[in-house]
Amino acid sequence: MARKKFWGLLFSIFVCVSLSACSQQTTKPDEEDSPAKSSVSKTKPQNNKKPQNTNNKTTFVIPKDAGNMPGLSQAELTLIADKIFRNESGGNPYNLVHWNDGEDFASMGVGHFTWYPAGRHARFGNTFPDLLTYMHSNGVQLPPWLMQARYQGAPWNSKAELMYAKQSGQMQELQNLLYQTRMLQAAYIVDRARRAMPQLVNAALPHSRQRVAQNLNAVANTPGGWYVLVDYVNFKGEGLNPYGGYKGQNWGLLQVLEEMQPSQPGAQALHAFADAATQVLERRIRNSPPARNEARWLAGWSNRINTYRYPGV
């Protein structure tokens, strides 16, 4: 109930912000799939404060911490961590340090956070250094070589170099660290999604803001909806870059909420979200350069999106 009341409050805030012509903000351009290096909170990501109760559905008392996501239980965070780990790495610790075919960056941790070698254009965001900063600020002791590489870039320039290094003691140390910090990585992903929420409605085109707010509220207030929102942000980003995507069309969470049929909380909202995500990613493939052959990824993308229909929460 606390979460439902919170999202009623947050929904009201979204609508108020989106309808206020004098309060519109310009969103800083992000990378296509992931945000440009965003500031990471140096405090614990969870917030257990509860919003003030109200029985009035049109007049709200806005608490000071209304922009914060309600605290997740340990069971919920564990479920999100496990699902994202399986989605990205098949639940295999060996794949916590990975390099996908056809990509020019390494994929690290439970969320396959992007890590580019030094000097390479971070087209899809460079999120692993931010994760390392988050981990360090939350008390994780990082190996000295990793602390240094955090600022310099991934120590491998290709998949072949990474695979050659797989058996090294340094690589085993990194894999163990990433396996032992799975829950903290999940908290980072949740915190990233939480920080994106207040921006989504205001970043939408004026005619679609009410739709985006309604659909965001519907998914968030459906059992399993937090997994859906958090995983998609980790999967394909927030979609806040007005210059991102192919042919001017992005494929992040914002675009899915815009494409989604207007919904109310309940199982149908999850189906509507999955349908919209499929349409958005199929559009990405149509718009992509033929040489990238992005259609080869559609089956895997579809399998992941179908987990949103029955999240098991």
C-alpha positions, 0 to 999 in steps of 0.5 A: 500500500505504501508503494501504491500511495507513493506512486500516486504522489509521484504521478501527481508530481509528474503531471504538475511538472509536465503541465507547467510551461514555465518549469520545462527543462532541457535534458542534457544529451545522453548516449544512445543506450545509456546515460552519459556519465551521470553523477552517482549518489554517495549514500546508500541507494535505498530510502525507507521513508514513507510518504504522507497518507492522503485519501484525496486523489486530486489534492496531494501533500508532496513530501520532501523526499517524493523524488526518491523511490520507496525502499525495496525489501531485501527479497525484492532486490534479490529477485531483481539482481537474480533476474538481471544476472540471468538476463545478461549473463545466463547466471554464469559467473564466468560471464561477469567479464565478457565481450560480445561479438560485434561490439567494441567494448567490454560488458561487465558485472550482473548488468553487463555494464559497458566499459570502453578501452581508453580513447574509444568513443563511448557511443552506448555510454560508459557505465562500468566506471560509474559502477566502480565509483558507486561500489567504492563509495559504498565501502567496497575495496577495489584492487589497486589495478582496478582503481587505476583502470577506472580512470584509464579505460578497459585494459583490453582493446578487443574481445580476443585480448579479453579472452586471452586474459580470462585465466589470469589471476587478475581476471579471476580477482575481478570475476570474484569481486563482481560475483560477491557484489551482485546485490550492490550492483542491483542496488546501483541499477535500481538507483539509476532507474529511480533517478531517471523517473522524474525526468521521463515525463518532462522529456516527453513531447507535450502531447504524450506527457500525460500518456507517459505519466499514466503508463509509468504509474500503471507499470510501477503499481503492478506486482513485478513492475519494478523489475520491468522498469529497472531491467529495461533501463539497464537493458536499453537505457532511459531514452532521454537523449534527444539526439540519440538512436537511429534516424532520430528515433531512440529506443529507451524506456521513454520511447516504450512508455510513449508507444505503450497503449494507455494502461491502468495498474494490473497484469495488462499493463505488463503485457502492454509494456512488453508489446510496446518494447517489442515494437520499439526494438523492431523499429530500431532494427528497421532504422539501423545500418544494414551492415550491423545486422541487428536483426540477429539480436531480436530473438534474444531481445524478445526472450528478455522482453517476454519475462516482463509479462510474467515476472513471478513477483 
